[in-house]
Structure formats: structure tokens, C-alpha cells
Amino acid sequence: KYGKYSFSGMTHTEETKAKIGEKNSKTQKGSGNSQFGTCWVHSLIEQKNKKINKDELETFISNGWVKGRKMKF
């Protein structure tokens, strides 16, 4: 089902987990993080969520949006 090189049913060793964590801790900080400079806003009227740049936040708030992500409307 998953092919010849599937990782299904296998686990990483503690040493490997530590190596992955160390690499991610360096690359996921600041501008290396894919979410850097963004935030979620939601509108109860439109019942929508949007991920926006933080420099657009005040514009959205002044148009009735609320900071944060709402999972259920």
C-alpha cells in the first residue's frame, strides 16, 4: 500500500529524534519559520478565518475582524 520504502510501522530512535530536534530548533526560529510575520484573524459575520501579514492586522481589526483563529462557527 505504501510502497517499497515506507516508514509505516517503524519509529525513530531517541538519538535520531534529538538530531531532528536540534536541526529544527535552528532553522525554525525567526524568519526561518514559515509562519513568521503572520497571524490569524476571523470574522463572525463572514464566518471565515484568514492568515494575514501582521502589518495588515490593524486594517482587518478596523473592519470588524478579530485577532485569533476560530475553529467552529
N, C-alpha and C positions, 0 to 999 in steps of 0.2 A: 504493500500500500504506500509506504513512504520512500521506497527506492533502496538502492544498494547501500547508500551512505547515511542512513537515517540515525539520528541520535535518540530516537524513541526508546524508552526503557533504560536509558543509561543516565549516569549522573556525573557531575564534575567532582574532582577531589577537592578537599579543603585548600590544598596548595594552589590549585588552578583557580578556585573562587577568589582567593586572596590576590592573585596576579591580575585577574579581571577587575577586581575592585580598585586596585592601585592604579591601573591604566585609566579606568573611568573617572576616578577622582581627579585626575589631572586634566583630562580632555573635556569634562562636562562642567567645568567652572566658568563663570563669566560668559564671554561672547562665544565660547566653545559649545555652550548649551543651546540646543535648538529652540528652546523656549525663551531665551534671553531677550529682554526688551519688549515682551508681550504680556498681556493679561487677558482674562476672560471677563466679558460683560454679558448681561442678559436683560431682556425686555419682557416684562409680564404682559404687556399689551400685545406685542407681536408673538409672544411665546417662543422666543429664539435665543440661542447662545451664539456669541461671536468671540473669536480670539482676535484681538487688535493690538496694534503697537501702543506702547504706553504713552507716547506723545499725542495720541488721539483720544485718550481717556476723558479729558475734560469736555471735549466736544460731545462724546456719547452721553456722559452724565447730564450735560445741559439739555440733551434731547430726550431725557426720561429713562435712559438705561441705568442699570445698577451694576456696580463692580462685583464680580464673582460669577461663578457658573452655577446655574440651577439645573439639576439633573431631571426633575419631574415638574411639569407644569400642571 
